[in-house]
């Protein structure tokens, strides 16, 4: 089994000192722990009936295997929870769902649902998105507290400043010989440290999808398989996986946006380049969008960054 260093990951939780022990599918854990370093994982729940609300973003989510393996074996930073069609979960996270391919993932979920599902049904599942996951080597697995009873089906929340949570925290710190300086200072002085992880591509996609209420910002199209979370400034150009660097678009519009045939100006209006007509002798449907205001998230902090928009206007848009 591949251990992943996590001493720096622990720093993310010093500000809250709460953790959740989630009962974990053994096959899910075994597969993910064998992969090269992962930026994120999707801890799925087989029934998409409700979102996960036991933690706030930035708090610690720990993996507890099924009995008789009553151990804490890893974890990650909780960031977001959503109810998603199983196909979208696979498209967003791929093997970070804990399976080699879509059909294997689907098989695992159907087995956990304990009910037959027709092969063509795109059912919903609960998705708990975790950043900076870590997996403990077998010799460093941590026994679960005695109050974690066998009848607990989903999980239990713990305060890491008091027992039995305090022992969990100390054992997590001790699972790596090298504890980072920030952890040492926080333990010594009790000063809160608030550090946020870099989000993965899958979490970015779902955050943007939900921020835009699952509809295209340009056309109001709501057919999820036809929608993409587009970066305004590409990740390869130092654009972050942040909501204010994302816009939900229909896939054809996303392609045109990335190639500079469409942009959004600082007034949040759509601009369509004359180059579409010049190069393709078409584009009537796209020119109908010219000058329209885009739909944006209600929260101002989620709305497109002016800096990113101006970058796209000057560096990508063909005019």
N, C-alpha and C positions, 0 to 999 in steps of 0.2 A: 504494500500500500504506500502511496506517495504522500509523505508529510508536506504540508505547506506552512512556511514560517508565518506567524501571525502576531508577533509581539507588537508591531506597529498597529496592526488592526485593533488591538485591545484599546489603544488610545482613544478610539472613536466613542467609547462608551463611558468614559470617565465623567462626562457631564451629567449623566442621568443615573448610572449605576443600577439599571434594571435590565433583566434578561428574561427571555421566554424559552422554556424547554419544549420544543416541538417534537412530537412522536414522528419518527422518520422512517420512510420505506427503506428497507435494507438494500434492495436492489438499486434504488436511486442513489443511496450513499456510496455503495461499492463502485458503481460506474463512475460517478463524478470524482471520487477520490483517486481514480486511476488516470484521470486526464491531466494534461499539462496545466499550468497555472490558469485559473479562470478569473475573469473580472467580475462575474455575476453568476447567479444561479436562480432558477425559478423553482421555489418550493411549492409544488402544486397541491391542491386539495381536490379530491375526486368529485365532490359535489359543489357546484358553483352556486350555492344558496346565499352566501353572505361574504363580505370582505373581512379581512383580518384587522382587528382593532385593538389588540392587546398591547401593542407597542406604538411608540411615536417614531418617526423617521430618525435614524441615527442610533437606535438602541440595538442591543445584542440579541440575536436569535440563535439558539443553540440546537444542535441535532441530537436527539435521544433515540437510540435504536429500539426496535420492538423487543419485547421480552422473548427469550430469556437474556438477551444482550442489553441489560439495563445500565447502559453507559452513555455518557456525553462524549460524542466522537468528533465534534467540529462545530462550525457555526458560520455566521456572517452578519453583516450590518443590514438590519431591516430598513427598507426605504419606501416601499409602496405596495399596496394591495389592490387587486382589481378582479372582476369577474370577466373572463375572456372565453371566446370560442376556442376549442382545443386546437384548431388549425392556426389561429392567430398566435397562440402561445408557442406553437412549434416554429412558425415563421420568425417570431421575435427572438427566441432564445435557442433554438436548435438543440444541440446536444447538451447545453446547459440546463435542459429539462430533465436530465438524468437518463437519457436513452440514446441509442445509436442512430435511430431514425424515427420518423413520425409514427410508423405502424407499431414499433416496439413501445413507444411512449403511450400510444393509445391503448395497447394491450395491458400495460401496467395500470393505467387509470381505470379501465373497464373492470379489471380484476378487483381493484380496491372499491369500486362502486357496488359490487355484489349484485349486479343486475345486467341482463343482456342489453346491448346497444347495437342498433343496426349500423352496418359499415358506412352508410352514406349520411349518417346523422352527425352534424357538427355541434355537439353538445357543449355546454359551458362548464368550465372548471374554475375553482378559486386559485388565484396566483399570488404568491407572496414573494416579492422580488428582493433578493439579498445581494448586497455588494461585498466585495473583498472576502469571498468565502475562504475558510481554512478547514483542513481535515487533519485530525490528530493521528499519529502513528499508533498502532495497536497497543504498544506498551505504555502509552500515555493516556489511554482512555480513562475517563473520570466516572466513578460510580455515581449514580443518581442519588439524591437525598432520600432518606427513608420516608418522607412524606409524599413522595411521588408514587401514588398508589397504582396498582395494576389496572384499575378500572378507569384511569384517565386515558381518554381516547385521542384527544388532540394535543394537549399540552398544558403547561402551568407556568405562571409568571413568578419571578423571584426578585426580591430586593437584594442586591449584591453587597449592601452595607451591613446587613444583619444575617445571623444564621437562619437557615442553612445556606443562603445565597452567598454569604461571605466566604465560606469554604470553597464553593464553586469558583469564585473569583480568584482566590489564592492559588487553587490548583491549576487554573487556566494560565496564570502568570508563571507558575512553576513548570508548566509543560514544555517551555522553551528555556534553555539555559541562559540565553541572552534576553533580558528584559529591557525594553527601550528606556532611554533617559526620561522621557515624558511620563511614562508609567511610574518610574521610581519617584519622581518629584511629586506626582499627584498623590502617591501613597504616603509620602513623608509629610506633605503640607496640606493635603486635602483640597488643593486648588482645582476648580473645574477646568477642563480642557475641551473646547468645542472644535473639532476638526471634521470636515465632511469628506466622504470618499468621492472618488471620480466614478461617475455613473457609467454603466455599460451600455452598449448599443441597444440591447433589448429593453432595458428599463426606460431609456430615453424614448424609444418608440411608443411604449405604452403610456408614459406620462404625457407625451404630446397628443396622442390619440384621445385620451380622456380629457385633457385640458381643452381641446377643441370640440368636446361633446360628441366625438365620433362622427364628425361631418367635415367635409372638405371646406377649407377656409374661403375658397374662391367660388364654389358652385353649390354648396350645401348638400352635396351628394353624401348619402349615409350608408352606402353599400360597403361594408368593412373590407372585403377582399379587394376592392378597387382603390383603397386609400393607402397612402404612405406618409410616414413622418419624415419630412424633408429637412435637412440642415440648411440654414440660410448661408452660413459660412461652413464649408466642409470640415470635418474632423481632421482631414489630412492637411488643412491649412490653418491649424490651431483653433478651429471652431469647436467649442465644447459640446458635450452631450447635456445641454441645459435646455429647459423648456423655452426660454426666450431666444434660443438659437434654432427653434424648430417651428415648422408650420405643417399642419395636416393638409395634404393635397391629394387629389385624384392622381393616379399613377402616370397618366399621360402628361398632366401638368407638371408633375415632379420632374419628369424627363426633360421637358422644355425649360423648366426653371434651372436645372443643373447645367444645361447647355447654353443658357443665356438668352433664349428666345422670349422668356417672360421674366419679369421682375416685379417687385413691390416697392413703391417709392415711400419716402418718409411720412407721407400723408396716409399711408396704408391703402393706397390705390394700386390696382393692377395696371401694369404697362406691358404691352405686347409689341415685340420688335417687328419692324417692317421686313426684316430678313426672312420671316416665315413665308411671306408671299413671294419675295424675290427668289428664294431658293427652292420653294416647293410648289409655287403657283396655287396655293390654297391657304387654309387657315381661317376661313370665315367664322367657324364656331369659336375660335380663340379670340378673334378681334371683337366679338360681341362682349367679351369680358373687359376690354380695355376701358379704364376709368372707373370701374366698379370698386367699391370699398370691400376689403376682405372682412370676414367674420373673425373676431379675435376672442381669446378667453376673457372671462369676466374679471379675473384677478389681474391687476396691472403688472405684477411681477412676472406673470406668465406670457405677457404680450411680447411680440417681436422686438428685439433690441434695435434701437435706431442705429447703433454702431454697426451691427451685423448687416442691417438693410443697406446702409450706405456703402459698406464693403461690396455687397453683391451688385449694387448699382454701378459702381466704378470699376470693379475687377471682372465681373462675369457678364453682365447685361450687354447685348450686342447693339442695342439702340435702334 
